[in-house]
Amino acid sequence: MNCLLSSRSQFSWVTFVGIISLQVTSGTHSIVSAYSSLLQHQFSMSQVQLNFLIVALDIGRLFGWFSIAAANYLPKWMILSIGLIFISVGNGVQYLYLIHKIPSLSYWHVFFLNVIAGNSICWINTYCNIVAIRNFKNNHRTIIALASSYSVFGGKLYTLLVEGIQGREGSRNSSTYLLLSCLVPAVVGLAVVILFSCPKLIEYGELDTFPVVFLIAIATGVYVLLESIAPPFQYMSPRLRVVILVLAILLPLAVLPVINASRICTLKKWRSRVMPEVSSFDSSSNAERVNEVSVISREEEKGGNNEKAGTRVEDSSEEGDTSVGDEHGVKESVMSVNFWLYFWVNACGVTLGMVYAYNLERISESRGNKEASFLLAIPSTFGYFGKVFSVSFDWYTREKRLLSRPAVIVLAMIPMPVSFFLLTSDSNICLYISTCILGICSGAINVISASTTSELFGFQNSKIIHNIVLTNIPIGSLLFGYVAALNYDIKGGGNTGKCIGPACYSKTFIIWGSICYVGTVLSFVLHFRIQKFHSK
């Protein structure tokens, strides 16, 4: 094995940073709360009507199979371009209307534009998947899961950008969020396309670099958390904070020099101890010997890769066999009890956590919380930690398989209903604790959902089946969000009325907690069914 990372492996980690950049800048959900009040005022909407617009973003994801099918026929740069065009149209037209450049726009026009904007992430994710598979053959799932975790920093990035342009006071309910959500992804996407179109390499990330990447990811999350709560950062210029945040996001680029430097130091120490005196003849012989070993190693790697490529379906099938035993067709899977158990576990867990995060600004406002900015940062930041820890655990136990993924989901679901019932308390401490728990748990479940689908129903049709599972998001978002919006409007005195006090959401929290409790029971049932299958 070479003492230094190969240029191909180095390029692989550069593509990882490119994928992270796309994930951070293209999230449409992360900024919706920043301009939702502006839309609500412009259209004189009730909370129920505003909830429908948020659901429209999730409805756009239902058409994600278009991007998957198109990937078989279109070049990858065109896949990314379609996603960037959709997000520019969806958010750009709304921005032009809010600054009165477009004279007339109806409520249903905005609904349709949100569907387009929501669908854009499907095209961008498809592009990221293609690039990850191309550059990280054997670890692309870990790379995608880890990179998607960074998407939660999008809201923080855009908030700091708007504060840098308009100041802290002017950043509230600003239409500039919509403008930046058009321009920033376009600039990043253009840079990524140019970068990725140069070398045509197929390589995988070396395994010993992953622990360093996990440590960097955790350090980045700690920085973002401290940046949200530490007083010194509040006095720092927003533009400087943007620069620091961007550098933190790009920090995985430091993996390469760190690993190379450590290997050079290790090699020098080994040579000084084992070969203190080497003649020039021996040096050349050793160099040739190292070259020979490198060539043999490469040949073995090629042979191993070819062997793996030849048995890729079989290996993936075995991964799916850990819970189910056989590859399942789409119709057979959808008609199975396990599918519907898994569907509603996702709806009553991750989707319910997302709906809570969507309503968090309104919840904070109703309670008169003066530290709203910190509270709003909790779901994304702790959701990030939940995702990173879940990915790390899954990677470190990939051979031993200490816990099946359905068992991990059970462990993550247990604290969630307790957190919702805890929210019925008037205490702000309970509000913060519950928000942290819901962020961690929903993030941990969300990041392993795709691999759990493969484990339950096999690898062959997992993408199609997982897209069907994802239909729980708009359904759950509509139902659970409607409950919250309806109760809020009733307490607030009707159309566009504001509700103040803990009673605005107390009934909603009880309903959400009961729904989440049902989801926890279903996760136990799913886990025991799979365990029972194993015992046979």
C-alpha positions as CSV (number, residue, x, y, z in Angstrom):
1,M,0.0,0.0,0.0
2,N,1.3,3.5,-0.8
3,C,2.4,5.6,2.1
4,L,0.5,8.6,0.7
5,L,-3.1,8.9,-0.5
6,S,-3.3,8.5,-4.2
7,S,-4.3,11.4,-6.4
8,R,-7.5,9.5,-7.3
9,S,-8.4,9.1,-3.6
10,Q,-7.6,12.8,-3.1
11,F,-10.0,13.8,-5.8
12,S,-12.6,11.6,-4.2
13,W,-12.5,13.6,-1.0
14,V,-12.7,16.8,-3.0
15,T,-15.9,15.5,-4.5
16,F,-17.2,14.8,-1.0
17,V,-16.8,18.5,-0.1
18,G,-18.5,19.4,-3.4
19,I,-21.5,17.2,-2.4
20,I,-21.6,18.8,1.0
21,S,-21.7,22.3,-0.6
22,L,-24.6,21.3,-2.7
23,Q,-26.5,19.8,0.3
24,V,-25.9,22.9,2.4
25,T,-27.0,25.5,-0.2
26,S,-29.9,23.7,-1.9
27,G,-32.2,22.9,1.1
28,T,-35.6,24.7,0.6
29,H,-37.1,23.7,4.0
30,S,-34.3,25.4,6.0
31,I,-35.4,28.9,5.2
32,V,-39.1,28.6,4.8
33,S,-39.8,30.0,8.4
34,A,-37.6,33.0,7.6
35,Y,-40.1,34.4,5.0
36,S,-43.3,32.6,5.8
37,S,-44.7,35.5,7.9
38,L,-44.1,37.8,4.9
39,L,-46.1,35.5,2.7
40,Q,-48.8,35.2,5.3
41,H,-49.1,39.0,5.5
42,Q,-49.0,39.4,1.8
43,F,-51.9,36.9,1.1
44,S,-53.7,37.5,4.5
45,M,-53.5,33.7,5.1
46,S,-54.5,31.7,8.1
47,Q,-52.1,29.3,9.7
48,V,-53.9,26.4,8.0
49,Q,-53.3,28.0,4.6
50,L,-49.7,28.6,5.4
51,N,-49.3,25.0,6.4
52,F,-50.6,23.9,3.0
53,L,-47.7,25.9,1.4
54,I,-45.2,24.1,3.6
55,V,-46.8,20.7,2.6
56,A,-46.3,21.7,-1.1
57,L,-42.6,21.6,-0.6
58,D,-42.9,18.0,0.6
59,I,-45.3,17.1,-2.3
60,G,-42.6,18.1,-4.7
61,R,-40.5,15.2,-3.4
62,L,-43.2,12.7,-4.5
63,F,-42.0,13.2,-8.0
64,G,-38.5,12.3,-7.2
65,W,-38.7,9.2,-9.3
66,F,-38.6,11.5,-12.4
67,S,-35.0,12.4,-11.6
68,I,-34.0,8.7,-10.9
69,A,-35.5,7.6,-14.3
70,A,-33.9,10.6,-16.1
71,A,-30.4,9.7,-14.7
72,N,-30.4,6.6,-17.0
73,Y,-30.6,8.9,-20.1
74,L,-29.2,12.3,-19.3
75,P,-25.7,13.3,-18.5
76,K,-25.1,14.1,-14.8
77,W,-24.4,17.8,-15.3
78,M,-27.9,18.1,-16.9
79,I,-29.5,16.4,-13.9
80,L,-27.9,19.0,-11.6
81,S,-28.9,21.8,-14.0
82,I,-32.5,20.8,-13.9
83,G,-32.5,20.9,-10.1
84,L,-30.9,24.3,-10.0
85,I,-33.4,25.7,-12.6
86,F,-36.3,24.3,-10.5
87,I,-35.1,25.9,-7.3
88,S,-34.4,29.2,-9.1
89,V,-37.9,29.3,-10.7
90,G,-39.7,28.2,-7.5
91,N,-38.1,30.7,-5.2
92,G,-37.2,33.4,-7.8
93,V,-40.8,34.0,-8.9
94,Q,-41.9,34.4,-5.3
95,Y,-39.1,36.8,-4.7
96,L,-40.1,39.0,-7.7
97,Y,-43.7,39.0,-6.4
98,L,-42.7,40.1,-2.9
99,I,-40.7,43.0,-4.2
100,H,-43.6,44.0,-6.5
101,K,-41.9,43.2,-9.8
102,I,-44.7,40.8,-10.7
103,P,-48.2,42.5,-10.4
104,S,-50.3,39.5,-9.6
105,L,-49.7,36.0,-8.1
106,S,-52.5,33.9,-6.6
107,Y,-52.2,31.5,-3.6
108,W,-52.3,28.5,-5.8
109,H,-49.6,29.9,-8.0
110,V,-47.4,30.0,-4.9
111,F,-48.5,26.5,-4.0
112,F,-47.3,25.2,-7.4
113,L,-44.0,27.2,-7.2
114,N,-43.4,25.5,-3.8
115,V,-44.0,22.1,-5.4
116,I,-41.3,22.9,-8.0
117,A,-38.9,24.2,-5.4
118,G,-39.5,21.0,-3.3
119,N,-38.9,18.8,-6.3
120,S,-35.5,20.5,-7.0
121,I,-33.8,18.8,-4.1
122,C,-34.7,15.4,-5.7
123,W,-32.7,16.2,-8.8
124,I,-29.8,17.6,-6.8
125,N,-29.8,14.5,-4.5
126,T,-29.8,12.2,-7.6
127,Y,-26.7,14.1,-8.9
128,C,-25.0,13.7,-5.5
129,N,-25.8,10.0,-5.5
130,I,-24.3,9.5,-8.9
131,V,-21.1,11.3,-8.0
132,A,-20.8,9.5,-4.7
133,I,-21.2,6.0,-6.3
134,R,-18.6,7.0,-8.9
135,N,-16.0,8.1,-6.4
136,F,-16.8,6.0,-3.3
137,K,-17.7,2.6,-4.7
138,N,-17.9,0.6,-1.5
139,N,-18.7,3.5,0.9
140,H,-21.1,5.7,-1.1
141,R,-24.0,5.2,1.3
142,T,-21.9,6.4,4.3
143,I,-20.7,9.4,2.2
144,I,-24.2,10.3,1.1
145,A,-25.6,9.9,4.7
146,L,-22.8,12.0,6.1
147,A,-23.0,14.7,3.4
148,S,-26.8,15.0,3.7
149,S,-26.3,15.7,7.5
150,Y,-24.6,19.0,6.5
151,S,-27.9,20.2,4.9
152,V,-29.1,21.4,8.2
153,F,-26.5,24.2,8.1
154,G,-28.2,25.8,5.1
155,G,-30.6,27.8,7.3
156,K,-27.7,29.1,9.4
157,L,-25.7,30.1,6.3
158,Y,-28.6,32.0,4.7
159,T,-29.4,33.7,8.0
160,L,-25.9,35.0,8.3
161,L,-25.7,36.1,4.7
162,V,-29.0,38.1,5.0
163,E,-27.7,39.6,8.3
164,G,-24.5,40.6,6.5
165,I,-26.5,42.3,3.8
166,Q,-29.4,43.9,5.7
167,G,-28.3,43.8,9.4
168,R,-29.8,41.7,12.2
169,E,-33.0,43.7,12.4
170,G,-33.6,43.8,8.7
171,S,-33.1,40.1,8.3
172,R,-36.4,39.2,10.0
173,N,-39.0,38.1,7.5
174,S,-36.9,39.2,4.6
175,S,-37.5,38.4,0.9
176,T,-33.7,38.3,0.5
177,Y,-33.8,34.7,1.6
178,L,-35.6,33.8,-1.5
179,L,-33.2,35.7,-3.7
180,L,-30.1,34.1,-2.1
181,S,-31.7,30.6,-2.4
182,C,-31.7,31.2,-6.2
183,L,-28.2,32.7,-6.6
184,V,-26.1,30.7,-4.1
185,P,-27.0,27.2,-5.3
186,A,-26.5,28.3,-8.9
187,V,-23.0,29.6,-8.2
188,V,-22.0,26.5,-6.1
189,G,-23.6,24.2,-8.7
190,L,-21.6,25.8,-11.6
191,A,-18.4,25.4,-9.6
192,V,-19.1,21.8,-8.8
193,V,-19.9,20.9,-12.4
194,I,-16.7,22.5,-13.7
195,L,-14.7,20.7,-11.0
196,F,-16.2,17.3,-11.5
197,S,-16.1,17.4,-15.3
198,C,-12.3,17.6,-15.4
199,P,-10.9,14.3,-14.3
200,K,-12.8,11.1,-15.0
201,L,-11.8,9.0,-12.1
202,I,-13.4,6.0,-10.4
203,E,-12.1,5.5,-6.9
204,Y,-13.2,4.9,-3.3
205,G,-12.2,6.7,-0.2
206,E,-9.7,4.8,1.9
207,L,-11.1,3.4,5.1
208,D,-8.6,4.9,7.5
209,T,-9.7,8.4,6.5
210,F,-13.3,7.9,7.8
211,P,-12.5,8.3,11.5
212,V,-10.9,11.7,10.8
213,V,-13.9,12.7,8.7
214,F,-16.3,11.8,11.5
215,L,-14.2,13.8,14.0
216,I,-14.3,16.8,11.7
217,A,-18.0,16.5,11.3
218,I,-18.5,16.4,15.1
219,A,-16.2,19.4,15.5
220,T,-18.1,21.3,12.9
221,G,-21.4,20.7,14.7
222,V,-19.9,21.8,18.0
223,Y,-18.7,25.0,16.4
224,V,-22.2,25.8,15.0
225,L,-23.8,25.1,18.3
226,L,-21.3,27.4,20.2
227,E,-21.8,30.0,17.5
228,S,-25.5,30.0,18.2
229,I,-25.3,30.3,22.0
230,A,-21.9,31.9,22.9
231,P,-22.2,35.7,23.6
232,P,-18.9,36.7,21.9
233,F,-20.2,35.5,18.5
234,Q,-23.2,37.8,18.8
235,Y,-20.9,40.8,18.7
236,M,-19.0,39.5,15.8
237,S,-19.6,40.8,12.3
238,P,-22.1,38.5,10.4
239,R,-19.8,38.6,7.3
240,L,-16.9,37.3,9.4
241,R,-19.2,34.6,10.8
242,V,-20.2,33.6,7.3
243,V,-16.5,33.2,6.3
244,I,-15.8,31.0,9.4
245,L,-18.9,28.9,8.8
246,V,-17.9,28.3,5.1
247,L,-14.4,27.3,6.2
248,A,-15.9,24.9,8.8
249,I,-18.1,23.3,6.1
250,L,-15.0,23.0,3.8
251,L,-12.9,21.5,6.6
252,P,-13.1,17.9,5.3
253,L,-10.5,19.1,2.7
254,A,-8.0,19.0,5.6
255,V,-8.3,15.2,5.8
256,L,-5.8,14.8,2.9
257,P,-2.9,16.8,4.3
258,V,-3.4,15.5,7.8
259,I,-3.4,11.9,6.8
260,N,-0.5,12.4,4.4
261,A,1.5,14.2,7.1
262,S,0.9,11.5,9.7
263,R,1.9,8.8,7.3
264,I,5.1,10.7,6.3
265,C,6.0,11.0,10.0
266,T,5.3,7.3,10.7
267,L,7.3,6.3,7.7
268,K,10.3,8.4,8.8
269,K,10.2,7.0,12.3
270,W,10.0,3.4,11.0
271,R,13.0,4.0,8.7
272,S,15.0,5.5,11.5
273,R,14.4,2.5,13.7
274,V,14.5,-0.3,11.2
275,M,17.0,1.0,8.7
276,P,19.4,3.4,10.4
277,E,22.1,3.1,7.8
278,V,21.3,2.4,4.2
279,S,23.6,2.5,1.2
280,S,22.7,4.1,-2.0
281,F,22.5,0.7,-3.6
282,D,20.2,-0.5,-0.9
283,S,18.1,2.6,-1.2
284,S,17.5,2.0,-4.9
285,S,16.7,-1.6,-4.2
286,N,14.3,-0.7,-1.5
287,A,12.6,1.8,-3.8
288,E,12.2,-0.8,-6.5
289,R,10.9,-3.2,-3.9
290,V,8.4,-0.7,-2.7
291,N,7.3,0.0,-6.3
292,E,6.9,-3.8,-6.8
293,V,4.7,-4.1,-3.7
294,S,2.7,-1.0,-4.8
295,V,2.1,-2.6,-8.2
296,I,1.1,-5.9,-6.6
297,S,-1.2,-4.1,-4.2
298,R,-2.8,-2.2,-7.0
299,E,-3.3,-5.5,-8.9
300,E,-4.8,-7.1,-5.9
301,E,-7.1,-4.1,-5.3
302,K,-8.1,-4.3,-9.0
303,G,-8.8,-8.0,-8.7
304,G,-10.7,-7.4,-5.5
305,N,-12.7,-4.6,-7.0
306,N,-13.5,-6.7,-10.0
307,E,-14.5,-9.6,-7.8
308,K,-16.7,-7.3,-5.7
309,A,-18.2,-5.8,-8.9
310,G,-19.0,-9.2,-10.1
311,T,-20.8,-10.1,-6.9
312,R,-22.2,-6.7,-6.1
313,V,-25.8,-7.8,-6.4
314,E,-25.2,-10.9,-4.4
315,D,-23.5,-8.9,-1.6
316,S,-26.2,-6.4,-1.6
317,S,-28.7,-9.1,-1.5
318,E,-27.1,-10.6,1.5
319,E,-27.2,-7.2,3.2
320,G,-30.9,-7.1,2.6
321,D,-31.1,-10.7,3.9
322,T,-30.1,-9.6,7.4
323,S,-33.7,-8.9,8.1
324,V,-35.9,-10.4,5.3
325,G,-34.1,-13.3,3.7
326,D,-35.0,-12.6,0.1
327,E,-35.1,-9.9,-2.5
328,H,-38.7,-8.6,-2.8
329,G,-40.5,-7.1,-5.7
330,V,-42.1,-3.7,-5.4
331,K,-45.7,-5.0,-5.3
332,E,-44.9,-7.8,-2.9
333,S,-43.1,-5.3,-0.6
334,V,-45.9,-2.7,-0.6
335,M,-48.5,-5.4,0.1
336,S,-46.5,-6.7,3.1
337,V,-47.2,-6.0,6.8
338,N,-43.6,-5.0,7.4
339,F,-43.8,-2.2,4.8
340,W,-46.8,-0.6,6.3
341,L,-45.4,-0.9,9.8
342,Y,-42.2,0.8,8.5
343,F,-44.2,3.4,6.6
344,W,-46.1,4.6,9.7
345,V,-43.1,4.4,12.0
346,N,-41.4,6.9,9.7
347,A,-44.6,9.1,9.6
348,C,-45.0,9.0,13.4
349,G,-41.3,9.6,14.0
350,V,-39.2,11.5,11.6
351,T,-42.1,13.3,9.8
352,L,-43.7,14.3,13.1
353,G,-40.3,15.7,14.2
354,M,-40.1,17.7,11.0
355,V,-43.5,19.2,11.5
356,Y,-42.6,20.2,15.0
357,A,-39.5,22.0,13.6
358,Y,-41.6,23.8,11.0
359,N,-43.9,25.1,13.8
360,L,-41.1,25.9,16.3
361,E,-40.9,29.6,15.4
362,R,-44.6,30.0,16.0
363,I,-44.4,27.9,19.2
364,S,-41.6,30.2,20.5
365,E,-43.6,33.3,19.6
366,S,-46.7,32.1,21.4
367,R,-44.6,31.5,24.6
368,G,-43.0,34.9,24.4
369,N,-39.5,33.3,24.3
370,K,-36.9,36.0,24.0
371,E,-34.2,33.6,22.9
372,A,-36.0,32.5,19.7
373,S,-32.8,32.4,17.5
374,F,-31.1,29.9,19.8
375,L,-34.3,27.7,20.1
376,L,-34.7,27.7,16.3
377,A,-31.1,26.5,15.9
378,I,-31.6,23.5,18.2
379,P,-33.5,21.1,15.9
380,S,-31.1,21.5,13.0
381,T,-27.9,21.4,15.2
382,F,-29.0,18.4,17.4
383,G,-30.5,16.8,14.4
384,Y,-27.1,17.0,12.8
385,F,-25.5,15.3,15.8
386,G,-28.1,12.6,15.7
387,K,-27.3,12.0,12.0
388,V,-23.5,12.0,12.5
389,F,-23.6,9.7,15.5
390,S,-25.9,7.3,13.7
391,V,-23.7,7.2,10.6
392,S,-20.6,6.7,12.7
393,F,-22.2,3.9,14.7
394,D,-23.4,2.2,11.6
395,W,-19.9,2.5,10.0
396,Y,-18.0,1.2,13.0
397,T,-20.3,-1.8,13.5
398,R,-20.7,-2.6,9.8
399,E,-19.0,-6.0,10.2
400,K,-20.1,-7.0,13.7
401,R,-23.7,-5.7,13.3
402,L,-24.3,-5.2,17.0
403,L,-27.8,-3.8,16.4
404,S,-30.0,-4.1,13.4
405,R,-31.3,-0.9,11.9
406,P,-34.9,-1.5,13.0
407,A,-33.5,-2.0,16.6
408,V,-31.7,1.4,16.3
409,I,-35.0,3.0,15.2
410,V,-36.8,1.5,18.3
411,L,-34.1,3.0,20.6
412,A,-34.5,6.4,18.9
413,M,-38.3,6.3,19.0
414,I,-38.6,5.6,22.8
415,P,-37.8,9.2,24.0
416,M,-39.8,11.0,21.4
417,P,-43.4,10.6,22.8
418,V,-42.1,11.5,26.3
419,S,-40.6,14.7,24.8
420,F,-44.0,15.8,23.2
421,F,-45.8,15.2,26.5
422,L,-43.1,17.2,28.3
423,L,-43.8,20.2,26.0
424,T,-47.2,20.6,27.7
425,S,-45.3,22.2,30.6
426,D,-45.0,26.0,30.8
427,S,-41.3,25.7,31.6
428,N,-38.8,27.0,28.9
429,I,-36.3,24.4,30.2
430,C,-38.7,21.6,29.2
431,L,-39.1,23.3,25.8
432,Y,-35.3,23.3,25.2
433,I,-34.8,19.7,26.5
434,S,-37.7,18.3,24.4
435,T,-36.5,20.1,21.3
436,C,-32.9,18.7,21.7
437,I,-34.3,15.1,22.2
438,L,-36.6,15.4,19.2
439,G,-33.8,16.8,17.0
440,I,-31.3,14.0,17.9
441,C,-33.8,11.2,17.6
442,S,-35.5,12.3,14.3
443,G,-32.0,13.0,12.8
444,A,-30.7,9.5,13.8
445,I,-33.7,7.8,12.2
446,N,-33.8,9.9,9.1
447,V,-30.2,9.3,8.1
448,I,-30.5,5.5,8.2
449,S,-33.9,5.3,6.6
450,A,-32.6,4.5,3.1
451,S,-30.3,1.7,4.3
452,T,-33.1,0.4,6.5
453,T,-35.3,0.0,3.5
454,S,-32.6,-2.1,1.8
455,E,-32.2,-4.2,5.0
456,L,-35.9,-4.9,5.1
457,F,-36.8,-5.4,1.5
458,G,-33.5,-6.1,-0.3
459,F,-31.2,-4.0,-2.4
460,Q,-32.6,-4.6,-5.9
461,N,-35.7,-2.5,-5.7
462,S,-34.8,-0.4,-2.6
463,K,-34.8,2.9,-4.4
464,I,-38.3,2.5,-5.7
465,I,-39.6,1.2,-2.4
466,H,-37.9,4.0,-0.5
467,N,-39.5,6.6,-2.7
468,I,-42.9,5.1,-1.8
469,V,-42.0,5.1,1.9
470,L,-41.1,8.9,1.5
471,T,-44.8,9.6,0.5
472,N,-45.4,9.5,4.3
473,I,-43.7,13.0,4.5
474,P,-46.4,15.0,2.6
475,I,-49.1,12.9,4.1
476,G,-47.8,13.3,7.7
477,S,-46.9,16.9,7.1
478,L,-50.4,17.7,5.9
479,L,-52.2,15.8,8.7
480,F,-50.0,16.7,11.7
481,G,-49.4,20.3,10.5
482,Y,-53.2,20.7,10.0
483,V,-53.9,19.7,13.6
484,A,-51.4,22.3,14.8
485,A,-52.6,25.0,12.5
486,L,-56.3,24.4,13.3
487,N,-55.8,24.5,17.0
488,Y,-53.6,27.6,16.7
489,D,-56.2,29.4,14.6
490,I,-59.0,28.5,17.0
491,K,-57.0,29.8,20.0
492,G,-55.9,32.8,18.1
493,G,-59.4,34.0,17.2
494,G,-59.6,33.0,13.5
495,N,-58.0,34.2,10.3
496,T,-54.5,35.6,10.7
497,G,-55.0,36.1,14.4
498,K,-52.0,35.6,16.7
499,C,-52.2,33.3,19.7
500,I,-50.2,34.1,22.8
501,G,-49.7,31.6,25.7
502,P,-48.9,27.9,26.3
503,A,-52.5,27.0,25.6
504,C,-52.0,27.7,21.9
505,Y,-50.2,24.3,21.4
506,S,-50.9,22.3,24.6
507,K,-53.7,20.3,22.9
508,T,-51.5,19.8,19.8
509,F,-48.6,18.4,21.9
510,I,-50.9,15.9,23.5
511,I,-52.2,14.7,20.1
512,W,-48.6,14.6,18.7
513,G,-47.4,12.7,21.7
514,S,-50.2,10.1,21.3
515,I,-49.4,9.7,17.6
516,C,-45.7,9.3,18.4
517,Y,-46.5,6.8,21.1
518,V,-48.4,4.7,18.5
519,G,-45.3,5.0,16.2
520,T,-43.1,3.7,19.0
521,V,-45.3,0.7,19.6
522,L,-45.3,0.0,15.8
523,S,-41.5,0.2,15.8
524,F,-41.4,-2.5,18.5
525,V,-43.8,-4.7,16.5
526,L,-41.6,-4.3,13.4
527,H,-38.5,-5.2,15.3
528,F,-40.0,-8.3,17.0
529,R,-41.4,-9.5,13.7
530,I,-37.9,-9.3,12.2
531,Q,-36.4,-11.0,15.2
532,K,-38.9,-13.8,15.0
533,F,-38.0,-14.3,11.3
534,H,-34.3,-14.5,12.4
535,S,-35.1,-17.1,15.0
536,K,-36.6,-19.4,12.3
